[in-house]
Amino acid sequence: MSRTIATMLATSLVLAAPLAAQPALELELAAGVTLVDVEGVAWEEGAIAEDWSQPSFRASGRALFGADDGLRYGAELGYQSLYWYSVRIPFGSTPIRREYTVTAFSAMAIARKDLGSTVVDVGAGLALLDEPAPLISLALGWEIRDRLAIKIRADGMVASEPTLPVGLGFSYALQGS
């Protein structure tokens, strides 16, 4: 049900903007690291974290409308692979080992301020983990070629443990600017 609500939110943001000029459509790919206390994650009783890795990868698409005073607004849908971990669970004389990969779909409203060849993106929405988690995003980007920008981005999520993926990526404007 929460995924339905997040999808409806993102869809309504995009559909509410038809009065604006031609939308800027962008795709973004990024990689980085997720700052999270893996040992602090709530484990099954007796389980012990044995191994983990915190690389993050993100793919997202966004539609931005408006251009008044360099301010654009819109919506973004994305997918992130946040981190993985392995736990050992006591089970008689032979423990059970399980590996988990933590991923999230996200939907958020976004605002962008154009400052010449630099852009600042601020977003808020939901990350869809096991349960929906509030999501806040901040990105700083620089245009390196026509329609191509490099960005530094951080997404803060408050799930079972506070999670902060930080990464470097590229965005490409498919249409609009």
Secondary structure, DSSP 4 states (H G I P E B T S, - for coil): -HHHHHHHHHHHHHHT-TTSSSPEEEEEEEEEEEE--GGGS-PSTT-EEEEEE-EEEEEEEEEEEEEETTEEEEEEEEEEEEEEEEEEE--TTS-EEEEEEEEEEEEEEEEEEEETTEEEEEEEEEEESSSEEEEEEEEEEEEEETTEEEEEEEEEEESSSEEEEEEEEEEEEEE--
